[in-house]
């Protein structure tokens, strides 16, 4: 399984990351999803990827997922404390060259998370907040506070093909929705089905 990607957590962010990997040309057989919710595993399996039911913080589960020789690992769980514990476990198992990407809610945890072994840290609160400010000022894109992460947040109108979908079904990780003048982020955004007139905030990788 050398060179594959392990996605830990298959909520809206994990789903979005997996869909983006597949759309980017990664073969379904090269992606393994780990989640402890049976419905999430069923949804992952429907995409054709390897789906493993279990706790992402369990080293035995991580070994079964092939974390030891993974080229990259995406950690998309909540809360931040769980992200830190899983990141440490993943880094212990995978090779030093593996890219470990972790998403958290609070910037205060970012530095510690890097010490835990994360190669890239995505701070949802800052990403959504920056995009909201940019949208309010009439700008389309704003860099994250820590530009070295190589990610930007972009605010855009919902597309007609996305109406009726949940945020995690729209490709790149959607971290916020603006509806009727109110921003919704994180789990609150994930619970929505998009409607005409919405604006969404998505994460995009930038070139270094």
N, C-alpha and C positions, 0 to 999 in steps of 0.2 A: 504493500500500500504506500510505498515511498512516493512523496510528492503530492500527496492528497491534502485536503483541507478538512478540518474538524470544526463544526459549528456547534457550540454549546449554548443551548437555550433557543427555543423555536417559537418565541412570541413574535410580535410585529417586526422587531429589529432583526432577529435571526432569520425570519422568513424573507425579509427584504434583502438581507445579505446573500442568502442562498439563491434567490431568484437572480440577483445581479451576477453572481458567480456563473450560473448556468447560461445567462444571456451573454456573458463575456467569453463564452467558449469552453468553460470547464465542463468536462464530462460528468454526468450524474454519478457514475461509478467512482469518481475521484472525490466525492463529498460525503462525509459522514455527519449526521445530525444526532445530537444527544439531548434528550429532554425527558423529564419525569412525568409528563402528562400524556396519557395514551392518545387523546385526540390530536395533540401536536405531532406525535410520532406517525399517526395515520396520515396527517396532512403532508408531512415530509416524505413519507413513502410514496405518496401519490405523485410527487415530483420526479420519482425515479432514483432518488439518492438512497444511500444506506441509512437506515433510521434505527437508532438504538435507544430503547427505553431504559432510563436509569438516571441517577443523580450525578450531575456534572462535577460534583465535588468528591466523588468516590473514585479513588485511584484505580480500583479494579475496573470500573466502568470506563475510565479514561484509557486504560490499557487496551480494553476490548475495542474501543473506538479507533485505535491505531495512533494515539497521540504521540507515542514514542518516536515514530518516524514521519510525522506530519511535516509538510512544508509550511503550513500556516494553520493557526487556530483562531477562531473568532469566538469571543466570550460575550454573550448577549443575555445576561441574566440580571435579576434584581434580588436583594438590594446591593449597595456598593460593597458591604462586608462580604457577601457571597462572591462577588467578582474578585476581590482580593484573595480570598482563600483558594478559589479555583485557579486564578492566575499563578499562584505559588506552586500548586500541584502540577499544573501543566508545564511550567518551566522546569520543574524537577524531572519530568518524564521526557520532554522533547529535546531535540538537539539544540545547541547554541545558535545555529543558523536559522532556526524556525522563526517565523514572524508570528508574534502573539498580539492580536488586536483586542482590546477590552473597552467596553463602553460603561461609563459611570454617570451618576446624576450630579455629583458635587465636585467642583474644581479642587476643593481642599484635599481630596483623596488622590489627585492625579500624581503628585510626586511620589507618594508612597507606593502607588500602584506600579510605577516604573521600577521602583526598587524591588517590587515583588517579581519582576521579570517581564512586564509588558513592553513590547516593542513600540506600540502605538496606543495612545489613550484618547478616546473620544468622550468629551464632556457634553452631555446632552443639554444641560441647563444653559451653558454658554453658547452652544451652537444655536439653539432655538432663540435665545435672547438676542444674540447678535443679528440673526436673520430678521427677527421682529423689528429691531431698531432700523435695520437697513430698509426693510419694507416701508416703515413709517416715514423714512426720509426719501423714499422713491428710488432706492438703489436695489439692484437685483441680487447682488452677491456681496458677502462680507466674509473676510477670513476669520478663522477661530482666533481666540485670544493667544493661544500658543501656536504660532504659525508653523513651527517645526513639525507639527503633526501632519502637515500636507493635506489638510481637509478644508473645505469651505461649506458654508450653508447657503442654500439658494431658495429664495421664495418665488413661487410661480403660481399662476392660476391652475386650477384642476382641469385636466383634459377631459374631453367628452367621453373618451374610452375608459376613464377611471371612475365615472359617476356610478355609484352603487357598490364600488369596491371598498374593502377595508384598507387602511393606510398601508399595512404591510404587504399588500398585493400590488403595489404600484412601482416595483422595481427597487431603485436605491432606497436606503433606509429613510422613511418619512418620519421626522421627529416632531412635527407640529402641524396644526391645521388652524387657519383663521376663518371663523364662521360668524357672520353677523356682528363683526367688530370685536369678537372675543377669541383670544388665542387659547388653544388646547394643546398640551404637550404630553409626551410619555404615554402612560397607560390610558389616560383620558382620550388622547388622540387615537390610540389603537382601537378603542371601542367604537369609533365612529365609522359610518359608511359615508363616503364622500358624496357631495351634492353639488349641483350647479351653483356657481358663485363662490365656492370655497377657494382659498389659497392654501398651498401646502409648502412646508419647509423640508427640503431633502438634503442629505449629506452627499457630497461629491468629493472624490479624491482629486487633488491637483498635482501637476507635475512639479517636482522639486526645482 
